[in-house]
Each structure stands twice: as C-alpha cells, then as structure tokens.
Amino acid sequence: MDELDELQHQNAVEKKIKNMVGSYKEELGPDWKEKLMTIKEEIDWFKQNGLAHPSFEMKSGGERTGAELTADSKEIKQ
C-alpha cells in the first residue's frame, strides 16, 4: 500500500535513521547494501563530471560542503 503522505513518510524515515531507532536494512530491504552502493556510484559519477548531486544541494541553491568526509572528518577514498 502506498503512503498517504510521501513527504511525511520520508521525514519519519530520516528521523528514525538519525536517531538510530531504524535501519537502512529495515527501510530498503535485504539488498540494502547494494542499493546504497548504487547511490554511492551515482554520487561519484556526478563528482567526476563536475556536477552537483541533488542530494547535496541546499535550499539556497548552493552545495553542502564536506560531502567527501566521513562523520569523523576522515577523507573518503575515491
């Protein structure tokens, strides 16, 4: 069954993940790692081609910085 309010559902998922009361496996299914790797490949392609991936765009139209860093500020190897 489809969600009645997709935006409300996505906001709830985001909060569950951030607050660690939900997981990507729970939300994306048993192939969650493959799905996330596909997203990573897409983001890498955008970077390599000098494009801003929509997930890094801010409401102001700028791009978030630090996208190439982990949560503990270690550089992500490309």
Residue, then its C-alpha position, 0 to 999 in steps of 0.5 A: m500500500d502506498e503512503l498517504d503522505e510521501l513527504q511525511h513518510q520520508n521525514a519519519v524515515e530520516k528521523k528514525i535513521k538519525n536517531m538510530v531507532g531504524s535501519y537502512k536494512e529495515e527501510l530498503g530491504p535485504d539488498w540494502k547494501e547494494k542499493l546504497m552502493t548504487i547511490k554511492e556510484e551515482i554520487d561519484w559519477f556526478k563528482q567526476n563530471g563536475l556536477a552537483h548531486p541533488s542530494f547535496e544541494m541546499k535550499s539556497g541553491g548552493e552545495r553542502t560542503g564536506a560531502e567527501l568526509t566521513a562523520d569523523s572528518k576522515e577523507i573518503k577514498q575515491 
